[in-house]
Amino acid sequence: MKTTEYFKTSVMSRRPYLKEEWIMQVIARPVRKEVQENGRIRHWAFIPELSKYLRVVTEADGETVHNAFPDRGFKP
């Protein structure tokens, strides 16, 4: 899995429970995708183990992970 330095140093230190398999699942089979103004792409999918939707933000290439977090406000 390709990641940004921000993801490695900041995101994973705050959310060590995140699993690579969940992140890859969200990117592969999102229920929704949106392109942000800065070109990054938001992907959402439900993760049963979290009982929440996980938002994964990738760089514009759609595969380099920049951020990931449970999105409590997401409505499918």
RAUR-V176162 format. One record per pair of residues at least 12 apart in sequence whose C-alpha atoms are under 8 Angstrom apart, sorted by the first residue. I is the first residue (numbers start at 0). GAP is how many residues later the second one is. D is the distance in whole Angstrom. If there is no record, write none. Layout:
BEGIN
I:GAP:D
I:GAP:D
END
This chain:
BEGIN
0:19:8
0:23:8
0:62:8
0:63:7
0:64:8
1:61:7
1:62:5
1:63:6
2:61:5
2:62:5
2:63:6
3:60:7
3:61:6
3:62:5
5:60:7
5:61:8
6:58:7
6:59:5
6:60:6
10:56:6
10:57:7
14:54:8
21:25:7
22:31:8
22:33:7
22:45:7
24:20:8
25:17:6
25:18:6
25:19:5
25:20:8
25:28:7
25:29:8
25:30:7
26:16:6
26:17:8
26:29:7
26:35:8
26:36:7
28:16:7
29:13:6
29:14:5
29:15:5
30:12:8
30:13:6
30:14:5
30:15:8
30:45:7
31:12:6
31:13:7
31:44:8
38:20:7
38:21:5
39:17:7
39:18:6
39:19:5
39:20:5
39:22:8
40:16:6
40:17:5
40:18:6
40:19:6
40:21:6
41:13:7
41:14:6
41:15:5
41:16:7
42:12:6
42:13:5
42:14:6
42:15:8
43:12:6
49:20:8
51:18:6
51:19:7
51:20:7
52:17:6
52:18:6
52:19:7
52:21:7
53:14:7
53:15:6
53:16:4
53:17:6
54:13:5
54:14:5
54:15:6
54:16:6
55:12:4
55:13:7
END
